[in-house]
Amino acid sequence: MEKRMKLLPECNRFLDREIAGRKAGVLVTAIVSFINILLLFPFFGWVNVVNIPRLFAGLGITKEEAGNLFTSYSVLNLLSFVQESGEGRIGLYAMILLVIAAAVIFFNVAYVVRVVLDRKGKKGNLSLYATGRTAMLFEIILTGAAIGYVIFSNSKFGMKGFAASPIVYILFILSVISYLAVKVMEAEERALYREHGMLKEIKKNWVLFIMLLPTFIYFMINNYLPMVGVYYAFTNFNFRDGLWGSPFIGFKNFEFLLKADLFRLTRNTILYNLVFIGIGNILQIVFAIFVSQVTVKWFKKTTQTLMFMPYFVSFVILKVLVYNIFEYQYGLINNFVTSLGGGRIDFYNTPSYWPLLITLFYLWKNIGYGMVVYLATIMGIDTEYYEAAKVDGANIFQQIRYITIPLVKPTFIILLLYALGSIMKGQFELFYQMIGNNGVLYNITDILDTYVYRITMTQPLSLGLGTAAGLYQSLFGFIIVVLVNFIVKRRNPEYALF
């Protein structure tokens, strides 16, 4: 005990020692971070294959298939074993390891870069230590999970087929030591800036954290646990073997989407959504301003109701309306044109008309619904601003320009960020009901949702293909939101989502 008490001050003195203008503890933990990144490369084996002849015979792997397999794997290429062997039951675990490894790389790179650039925040090195602590924590989780993977896989194989490499145990020990070192340095920094940690925050506001529990449980059950279903995208799913037993096929579902002219589908989806988001939000703001300026109460209420009603019109009814308006032989427009002596217009065989028509019907259906949010924002603006502007001689247009629009701007940016998150989620009902199975119009009106629906409905149920498309859409939207939020945060942090 006495030796431990003497050892702690020695450790603290070493961690606080200045080397090249930085604490020795920071440099040492940064070196450990660099080692963590380096040893993740595929040519460093984390999981070794043992009892190879017996293992391959038990898995039913032929000599030809065995030629594509390695004797050791990193967590970055462990999925290749799952794909070659077709052992879907260990695939999800391998995917989880890959996701954790991505987090390890991100946080360790961030920590090394911040140490090299010597970046300090408003409260000294607190943010630096938080990054380092997170990096080491994820490395501990990864190495522990890798050991767990070996145990789990061997239990599924019914024999010792995998063994953890010494690298895993070494990194685990180094990460634990580095994590404790960062915690010691962080504690000194917290005392300096009078900052308390998470445990003290929970102890201080435990009632509030208990109130958060129902929300946390709700989102875990309804939002995060279903994310396990992402694994469908990497399997050739069949109901006999179930999700975990179905053959693991890697990225073949994504390859199918790529061969199906993914660029055209992505282009159409993004361009339509950009038009919907851009023109839609602008018109919603314009109409919200117009309605807010109406002083006759009954007229104002009637206008709001009439603009809101199209939102409740079924897409099936919308299809009937569109068909009866644009049909070649008996459509309303063609009857009107022919009554004036003109020739019939073949809308359903002329793709160039439909981008405009789809946009118009989308706006007709959604402007009233989206206008409500902006109208509520405008109605919440303090009337004293407008009264002061009138006293200063501002007319109605100047009031809108210098008061209404700037105060509506935060709402616009937040709604824009939310909308961009779904930029790859097309308005499936709108496109499917208006276009249907008209192949002539597919080139210019086909979006990812309608394409995947047709594919999954015209061949045996492909959960993997649909999940792969959904994962692609979600990742694309996530990247767009992060990038746009970063730009907004750089220009005006108050408007950013995070």
C-alpha positions in Angstrom: 0.0 0.0 0.0 2.8 2.4 0.9 4.6 1.6 -2.4 1.4 2.5 -4.3 1.0 5.8 -2.4 4.6 6.6 -3.3 4.1 5.6 -6.9 1.2 7.9 -7.6 3.0 11.2 -7.1 5.9 9.8 -9.3 3.4 9.1 -12.1 1.8 12.5 -11.7 5.2 14.2 -12.0 6.0 12.2 -15.1 2.7 13.0 -16.7 3.1 16.7 -16.0 6.7 16.9 -17.2 7.2 19.3 -20.1 8.6 17.8 -23.3 8.8 19.9 -26.5 6.2 22.3 -25.0 3.7 19.6 -24.2 3.0 17.4 -21.2 4.8 14.0 -21.3 1.4 12.3 -20.6 -0.2 13.9 -23.6 2.7 12.8 -25.9 2.8 9.3 -24.6 -1.0 8.8 -25.0 -0.8 10.3 -28.5 1.9 7.7 -29.3 -0.4 5.0 -28.0 -3.2 6.5 -30.2 -0.9 6.3 -33.2 0.0 2.7 -32.4 -3.8 1.9 -32.2 -4.3 3.3 -35.7 -1.3 1.6 -37.1 -2.1 -1.9 -35.7 -5.6 -1.7 -37.2 -4.2 -2.1 -40.8 -5.2 -5.5 -42.3 -1.7 -6.9 -42.4 -1.7 -7.0 -38.6 -3.7 -10.0 -37.5 -6.1 -9.7 -34.6 -7.9 -13.0 -35.0 -5.9 -16.1 -36.0 -7.5 -19.1 -37.7 -6.5 -22.3 -35.8 -7.3 -26.0 -36.4 -7.7 -25.1 -40.1 -8.4 -28.5 -41.7 -11.0 -29.4 -39.0 -12.6 -25.9 -39.1 -12.9 -25.8 -42.9 -14.3 -29.4 -42.9 -16.9 -28.4 -40.3 -17.9 -25.3 -42.2 -18.1 -27.2 -45.5 -15.4 -25.1 -47.2 -13.8 -26.7 -50.2 -10.1 -26.5 -51.1 -10.9 -23.9 -53.9 -12.8 -21.7 -51.4 -10.1 -22.2 -48.8 -7.6 -20.6 -51.2 -9.3 -17.3 -50.8 -9.1 -17.4 -47.0 -6.3 -16.1 -44.8 -4.9 -17.6 -41.6 -5.2 -14.3 -39.7 -7.6 -11.3 -39.9 -7.8 -7.7 -38.7 -11.1 -6.4 -37.6 -11.1 -4.4 -40.9 -11.1 -7.5 -43.1 -12.8 -10.0 -40.8 -16.0 -9.7 -42.9 -14.1 -11.3 -45.8 -14.0 -14.5 -43.9 -17.7 -14.3 -43.2 -18.4 -13.7 -46.9 -16.2 -16.5 -48.2 -17.4 -19.0 -45.6 -21.1 -17.8 -45.8 -21.3 -18.0 -42.0 -24.0 -15.3 -41.5 -24.4 -16.2 -37.9 -21.1 -14.5 -37.0 -21.5 -11.7 -39.6 -23.4 -9.2 -37.4 -20.7 -9.4 -34.7 -18.0 -8.8 -37.4 -19.9 -5.8 -38.6 -20.2 -4.4 -35.1 -16.4 -4.8 -34.7 -16.0 -2.9 -38.0 -18.2 0.0 -36.9 -16.3 0.2 -33.5 -13.0 0.2 -35.5 -14.2 3.1 -37.6 -14.9 5.0 -34.4 -11.5 4.1 -33.0 -9.8 5.4 -36.1 -11.8 8.6 -36.1 -11.2 9.5 -32.4 -7.5 8.4 -32.4 -6.8 10.4 -35.5 -8.6 13.4 -34.0 -6.5 13.1 -30.8 -3.2 12.8 -32.6 -3.9 15.7 -34.9 -5.0 17.9 -31.9 -1.8 17.0 -30.0 0.4 17.7 -33.1 -1.3 21.1 -33.8 -1.4 21.9 -30.0 -5.0 23.0 -30.2 -6.5 24.3 -27.0 -10.0 25.4 -26.3 -11.5 28.1 -24.1 -10.9 25.9 -21.0 -7.4 24.7 -21.7 -6.9 21.1 -22.6 -10.3 19.8 -21.4 -11.6 19.2 -24.9 -8.3 17.6 -25.9 -8.5 15.2 -22.9 -12.1 14.4 -23.7 -11.1 13.4 -27.2 -8.2 11.3 -25.9 -10.4 9.6 -23.3 -13.0 8.8 -25.9 -10.4 7.3 -28.2 -9.0 5.1 -25.5 -12.4 4.0 -24.3 -13.4 2.9 -27.9 -10.1 1.0 -28.2 -10.8 -0.8 -24.9 -14.3 -1.7 -26.2 -12.8 -2.8 -29.5 -10.1 -5.1 -28.1 -12.6 -6.5 -25.5 -15.1 -7.1 -28.3 -12.5 -8.8 -30.4 -11.8 -11.3 -27.6 -15.5 -11.7 -27.2 -15.8 -12.4 -30.9 -13.3 -15.2 -30.7 -15.3 -16.8 -27.8 -18.6 -16.3 -29.6 -17.4 -17.7 -32.9 -15.8 -20.8 -31.3 -19.1 -21.5 -29.5 -21.0 -21.3 -32.8 -18.4 -23.5 -34.6 -18.5 -26.0 -31.7 -14.7 -26.1 -31.7 -11.7 -23.8 -31.3 -11.5 -22.3 -34.8 -10.3 -18.8 -33.8 -7.8 -17.5 -31.4 -7.1 -13.9 -30.4 -3.6 -12.5 -31.3 -1.2 -11.2 -28.7 -1.7 -7.8 -30.4 -5.2 -7.6 -29.0 -4.1 -8.1 -25.4 -1.2 -5.7 -25.7 -3.5 -2.9 -27.1 -6.0 -3.6 -24.4 -3.4 -3.1 -21.7 -1.9 0.0 -23.4 -5.4 1.5 -23.8 -6.4 1.0 -20.2 -3.2 2.6 -19.0 -3.5 5.5 -21.4 -7.2 6.0 -20.4 -6.2 6.2 -16.7 -3.4 8.6 -17.6 -5.8 10.9 -19.5 -8.3 10.8 -16.6 -5.5 11.9 -14.2 -4.5 14.8 -16.4 -8.1 15.7 -17.0 -8.9 15.7 -13.3 -6.2 18.3 -12.7 -7.5 20.4 -15.6 -11.1 20.2 -14.2 -9.9 21.4 -10.8 -8.1 24.3 -12.4 -11.3 25.4 -14.3 -13.7 24.3 -11.6 -15.4 21.8 -14.0 -17.0 18.7 -12.6 -17.4 15.3 -14.4 -20.4 13.3 -15.5 -20.7 11.4 -12.3 -21.0 14.6 -10.2 -23.5 16.0 -12.7 -25.6 12.8 -12.3 -25.3 13.0 -8.5 -26.3 16.7 -8.5 -29.2 16.4 -11.0 -30.3 12.8 -10.5 -34.0 13.6 -10.6 -33.6 15.2 -14.1 -31.7 12.1 -15.3 -34.4 9.8 -14.0 -37.0 11.9 -15.9 -34.9 11.3 -19.0 -35.0 7.6 -18.7 -38.4 7.0 -20.3 -37.3 9.0 -23.4 -34.0 7.1 -23.5 -35.8 3.8 -23.3 -38.3 4.8 -26.0 -35.6 5.8 -28.5 -33.6 2.7 -27.7 -36.5 0.4 -28.5 -38.0 2.3 -31.4 -35.0 4.0 -33.0 -31.8 2.2 -32.2 -32.6 -1.5 -31.7 -34.3 -1.7 -35.2 -30.9 -0.6 -36.6 -29.7 -4.1 -36.2 -31.9 -4.9 -39.2 -29.2 -3.1 -41.3 -27.6 -6.5 -41.4 -30.3 -7.6 -44.0 -28.4 -5.5 -46.5 -25.4 -7.8 -46.3 -27.2 -11.1 -46.5 -29.0 -13.3 -49.0 -32.0 -13.5 -46.6 -34.2 -16.5 -46.5 -36.9 -17.3 -43.9 -35.7 -20.9 -43.3 -32.3 -19.8 -41.9 -33.5 -16.5 -40.5 -31.5 -13.2 -40.2 -28.5 -14.7 -38.4 -28.2 -17.9 -40.4 -28.7 -16.6 -43.9 -25.6 -16.6 -46.1 -23.5 -13.4 -45.8 -22.9 -11.9 -49.2 -21.1 -8.7 -48.4 -21.8 -5.8 -50.7 -23.5 -7.7 -53.5 -26.9 -6.0 -52.9 -25.1 -2.6 -53.2 -23.4 -3.9 -56.4 -26.8 -4.7 -57.8 -28.0 -1.1 -57.1 -24.8 0.3 -58.6 -25.4 -1.7 -61.8 -29.0 -0.5 -61.9 -27.8 3.0 -62.9 -27.5 4.3 -59.3 -26.2 7.6 -60.6 -29.4 8.4 -62.5 -31.6 7.3 -59.6 -29.6 9.4 -57.2 -29.6 12.4 -59.6 -33.3 12.3 -60.0 -34.0 11.9 -56.3 -31.7 14.7 -55.3 -32.8 17.2 -58.0 -36.5 16.7 -57.3 -36.0 17.0 -53.6 -33.9 20.2 -54.0 -36.7 21.7 -56.0 -39.3 20.6 -53.5 -37.2 21.9 -50.5 -36.1 25.2 -52.2 -39.3 26.3 -53.9 -41.5 24.8 -51.2 -39.9 26.6 -48.3 -39.8 29.9 -50.1 -43.4 29.7 -51.1 -44.4 28.6 -47.6 -42.7 31.7 -46.2 -44.3 34.0 -48.8 -47.8 32.7 -48.2 -47.3 32.7 -44.4 -46.4 36.4 -44.7 -49.4 37.1 -46.9 -51.8 35.4 -44.5 -50.3 37.1 -41.5 -50.9 40.5 -43.1 -54.7 39.8 -43.6 -56.7 41.7 -41.0 -60.2 40.4 -41.8 -60.6 37.4 -39.4 -63.1 35.3 -41.4 -61.1 35.7 -44.6 -57.9 34.8 -42.9 -59.4 31.6 -41.4 -61.0 30.6 -44.7 -57.7 31.2 -46.6 -55.8 29.0 -44.1 -58.4 26.2 -44.4 -58.4 26.2 -48.2 -54.6 26.1 -48.4 -54.4 23.4 -45.7 -57.0 21.1 -47.2 -55.0 19.7 -50.2 -52.6 18.0 -47.7 -55.4 15.6 -46.7 -56.2 14.6 -50.2 -55.2 11.0 -50.8 -52.5 10.2 -53.3 -54.9 7.7 -54.9 -57.4 10.5 -55.5 -54.6 12.7 -56.7 -53.8 10.0 -59.3 -57.4 10.0 -60.5 -57.4 13.8 -60.8 -54.1 13.9 -62.7 -55.3 11.1 -65.1 -58.6 12.8 -65.8 -56.8 16.1 -66.5 -53.9 14.9 -68.7 -55.3 11.7 -70.4 -54.8 11.7 -74.2 -58.3 10.8 -75.4 -60.7 12.1 -72.9 -58.6 14.3 -70.6 -59.8 17.8 -69.6 -56.9 19.6 -71.2 -57.0 17.7 -74.5 -60.8 18.2 -74.8 -60.3 21.9 -74.2 -57.5 22.1 -76.7 -59.4 20.2 -79.4 -62.5 22.3 -78.8 -60.3 25.3 -79.8 -59.1 23.5 -82.9 -55.7 22.4 -81.6 -54.1 19.0 -81.7 -54.0 16.6 -78.7 -51.0 16.6 -76.4 -49.6 13.2 -75.5 -48.6 13.9 -71.9 -48.1 10.3 -70.9 -45.6 9.6 -73.7 -43.7 12.9 -73.4 -41.2 12.9 -70.4 -40.3 16.6 -70.6 -43.7 17.6 -69.1 -43.5 15.6 -65.9 -40.8 17.4 -63.9 -42.9 20.5 -63.9 -46.2 18.7 -63.4 -44.8 16.6 -60.4 -43.4 19.8 -58.9 -46.7 21.7 -59.3 -48.8 19.0 -57.7 -46.3 18.5 -54.8 -46.4 22.3 -54.1 -50.2 22.3 -54.3 -50.5 19.5 -51.8 -47.8 20.6 -49.3 -47.6 24.4 -49.3 -50.5 24.8 -46.9 -49.1 22.3 -44.4 -45.6 23.7 -44.4 -46.9 27.3 -44.2 -48.4 26.6 -40.7 -44.9 26.4 -39.0 -43.8 29.7 -40.6 -47.1 31.3 -39.8 -46.7 30.3 -36.1 -43.2 31.8 -36.1 -44.5 35.0 -37.6 -47.4 35.3 -35.1 -44.9 34.8 -32.3 -42.9 37.9 -33.2 -43.3 40.7 -30.7 -45.7 43.4 -32.2 -43.5 46.1 -30.6 -40.9 45.6 -33.4 -43.5 46.5 -36.0 -44.9 49.4 -34.0 -41.4 50.8 -33.6 -40.7 50.4 -37.3 -44.0 52.2 -38.1 -42.9 55.1 -35.9 -39.6 55.3 -37.8 -41.5 55.5 -41.1 -41.0 51.9 -42.4 -43.6 50.7 -44.9 -45.0 47.2 -45.0 -42.3 45.9 -47.4 -39.5 47.3 -45.2 -41.1 45.7 -42.1 -41.2 42.3 -43.9 -37.6 42.7 -45.1 -36.0 44.0 -41.9 -38.1 42.3 -39.2 -40.1 39.3 -40.5 -37.6 37.6 -42.7 -34.6 37.9 -40.3 -36.7 36.5 -37.4 -38.1 33.7 -39.6 -34.5 32.8 -40.7 -33.7 30.4 -37.8 -36.9 28.4 -38.4 -36.0 28.2 -42.1 -32.5 26.9 -41.4 -33.7 24.3 -38.9 -36.4 23.0 -41.2 -33.9 23.0 -44.1 -31.5 20.9 -42.1 -34.2 18.4 -41.2 -35.4 18.3 -44.9 -31.8 17.7 -46.2 -31.6 14.7 -43.9 -34.3 13.1 -46.0 -33.0 14.4 -49.4 -32.6 10.8 -50.6 -36.0 9.8 -49.4 -38.2 10.5 -52.4 -41.9 11.2 -52.3 -42.7 7.6 -53.1 -46.6 7.9 -53.1 -46.5 11.0 -55.3 -44.2 9.5 -58.0 -45.8 6.0 -57.9 -49.4 7.2 -58.1 -48.7 9.9 -60.8 -46.4 7.8 -63.0 -47.3 4.2 -62.1 -45.7 1.6 -64.4 -45.3 3.9 -67.4 -41.8 2.9 -68.6 -41.6 5.8 -71.1 -41.3 8.2 -68.2 -38.8 6.3 -66.0 -35.7 7.9 -67.3 -36.7 11.4 -66.0 -39.2 10.5 -63.2 -37.7 7.3 -61.6 -36.4 7.8 -58.1 -34.6 5.3 -55.8 -37.8 4.5 -53.8 -39.9 3.6 -56.9 -37.1 1.6 -58.5 -36.5 -0.5 -55.4 -40.3 -1.1 -55.0 -40.6 -2.3 -58.6 -37.6 -4.6 -58.2 -38.8 -6.1 -55.0 -42.3 -6.6 -56.3 -41.3 -8.2 -59.6 -39.0 -10.8 -58.2 -38.9 -12.9 -55.0 -39.0 -10.8 -51.9 -35.6 -9.2 -51.5 -35.3 -7.7 -48.0 -31.6 -7.3 -48.5 -32.0 -5.1 -51.6 -34.5 -2.9 -49.9 -32.4 -2.6 -46.8 -29.3 -1.8 -48.9 -31.2 1.0 -50.6 -32.4 2.4 -47.3 -28.9 2.3 -45.8 -27.5 4.1 -48.8 -30.2 6.8 -48.5 -29.7 7.2 -44.7 -25.9 7.5 -45.0 -26.2 9.9 -47.8 -28.6 12.1 -45.9 -26.4 11.9 -42.7 -23.4 13.1 -44.6 -25.4 16.0 -46.2 -26.8 17.1 -42.8 -23.3 17.0 -41.1 -21.8 19.0 -43.9 -24.5 21.6 -44.1 -24.6 21.9 -40.3 -20.9 22.4 -40.3 -21.2 25.3 -42.8 -24.1 26.8 -40.8 -22.1 26.5 -37.6 -19.1 28.2 -39.1 -21.2 31.2 -40.2 -23.7 31.4 -37.3 -23.4 28.8 -34.4 -26.8 29.8 -33.0 -28.6 28.4 -36.0 -26.8 25.0 -36.0 -28.5 21.8 -34.9 -25.4 20.5 -33.1 
